[in-house]
Amino acid sequence: MNKLTTALLTGAAALAFTASAQAEPDGEAIYNQACMACHMTGAAGAPIKGDEAAWAPRLEKGMDVMYEHSIEGFQAMPARGGHPNLSDEEVKAAVDFMLEPVL
Ligand code: HEC
């Protein structure tokens, strides 16, 4: 590999890194970190990811309410899944990831 190729590849890698750093929040990673403990097991009565019957009546309230209840909390559902460090965008990305199979 000559020097020019190496320089080009390094530049491309740096660009790719910049692009991923600015990309949308990773809903799957956030779900795994902040939501899975309850929404995979049904702990505390949480609707399980992918369980259409459990989600159908909730989805009728609309996605805006799903986002709002995830951010502000709803009954046994803690605000931001108990992770106050998550931004609104990060919580919404996790909601999108969690609800994607039942939408
Ligand atoms: C400590 C357990 C717990 C964690 C962690 C948790 N949830 Fe929940 N979640 C619940 C429970 C319990 C409910 C059901 C609340 C009810 O209907 O009484 C719920 C309900 C919901 C609902 C439906 C709300 C509605 O109006 O019907 C959404 C959307 C949701 N959670 C999203 C999330 C997201 C996104 C995360 C991660 C950022 C998360 N939850 C983390 C326990 C949890």
Residues whose N, C-alpha, C, O or C-beta is under 5 A from the ligand:
A	BS01	HEC	A34 C35 C38 A43 A44 G45 A46 P47 R58 V65 M66 H69 S70 F74 Q75 A76 M77 P78 R80 G81 V91 A94 V95
